[in-house]
Amino acid sequence: MKSRLHLVLSLLLGQVCVMVTKKFLPAPLQRDASSSDGAGRNKKTASSMPPAATARGRARTIEPRVALPNLRGQLRVESHEPIGKQIFRALREAIFSGALVPGTPLSETEVSDMFQVSRQPVREAFIKLVESGVLQVLPQRGTFVKKISPRRVREGRFIREAIEAAVARKAAVEITEAQLADLADNLRDQKTAAKAHDTTSFLALDERFHFLIAQSIDCVAAWDTIQDIKAQMDRVRYLSLPEVSPLELLIKQHARIVSALKAHDADAAEEAMRAHLREILVSLKPVAERNPDWFEPDDGERAHLAS
């Protein structure tokens, strides 16, 4: 008797479930729908959404995905340098060189998949890039490569000049013959890169040139400080070569600095370094005019920080 009663209740419960499913289940979830019918029902469902829900849907912008360049080859597993710092440098160079253009969306998941690491070192790299002013986080949208700020270029150049002018002045007194020979070798390599029109190698040598001068006074911390403030300057440097800032001109400026250091002339070394670092003030406007999509609107800040 009990088993028969259970059977009747089970049949009744099954019929109720079928009725509820047909009455309340949204059309797009029915499995036997054709793709064309499903599209039509989706459209109908979207149009029947309450106004508030539709407005919320429009507010959240879905950015088109952009294929990221594969930067995994820049990681050195055998290196003692933390992975997060390596990822930071790889992404920074990709942004500086234009491999990642302004507006490119970046996600922790995609970048961690590319480097085959966890999301933690990627998150650390993102934080440093935001602090450097080359990434921005937009609420409800994501993380994007930021446009170049002309004001931050000028401010970074001003701070860099103050530090490197002092470094050059001290180096003129303390630099050794061996260190001068390293600078001479670097200059020779710069000329080779310029003849080959190899701007990537030239920029790496330019970076090395300034590092060697800071190293000559045993003050690498000064160079580390400069690294943190010159991100926007470096992006302009990549865009300025070789049309706006000819490589030959930059090599001549470097040669003036080396000549002053070799003569142990502190005044001449300082002045040569200041003149070299002010070159970006000349190139900033034409570079921005050539690449308007790369730059934020200038806020009108015209303070002559060099004066």
Stockholm file with secondary structure:
# STOCKHOLM 1.0

chainA/1-307         MKSRLHLVLSLLLGQVCVMVTKKFLPAPLQRDASSSDGAGRNKKTASSMPPAATARGRARTIEPRVALPNLRGQLRVESHEPIGKQIFRALREAIFSGALVPGTPLSETEVSDMFQVSRQPVREAFIKLVESGVLQVLPQRGTFVKKISPRRVREGRFIREAIEAAVARKAAVEITEAQLADLADNLRDQKTAAKAHDTTSFLALDERFHFLIAQSIDCVAAWDTIQDIKAQMDRVRYLSLPEVSPLELLIKQHARIVSALKAHDADAAEEAMRAHLREILVSLKPVAERNPDWFEPDDGERAHLAS
#=GR chainA/1-307 SS CHHHHHHHHHHHHHHHHHHHHHHHSCGGGCTTCCHHHHHHHHHHHHHTSCHHHHHHHHHSCCCCCCCCCCCGGGCCTTCSSCHHHHHHHHHHHHHHHTSSCTTCEECHHHHHHHHTSCHHHHHHHHHHHHHHTSEEEETTTEEEECCBCHHHHHHHHHHHHHHHHHHHHHHHHHCCHHHHHHHHHHHHHHHHHHHTTCHHHHHHHHHHHHHHHHHHTTCHHHHHHHHHHCHHHHHHHHHHTTTTSCHHHHHHHHHHHHHHHHTTCHHHHHHHHHHHHTHHHHHHHHHHHHCGGGBCCCCCCCCCTTC
#=GC SS_cons         CHHHHHHHHHHHHHHHHHHHHHHHSCGGGCTTCCHHHHHHHHHHHHHTSCHHHHHHHHHSCCCCCCCCCCCGGGCCTTCSSCHHHHHHHHHHHHHHHTSSCTTCEECHHHHHHHHTSCHHHHHHHHHHHHHHTSEEEETTTEEEECCBCHHHHHHHHHHHHHHHHHHHHHHHHHCCHHHHHHHHHHHHHHHHHHHTTCHHHHHHHHHHHHHHHHHHTTCHHHHHHHHHHCHHHHHHHHHHTTTTSCHHHHHHHHHHHHHHHHTTCHHHHHHHHHHHHTHHHHHHHHHHHHCGGGBCCCCCCCCCTTC
//
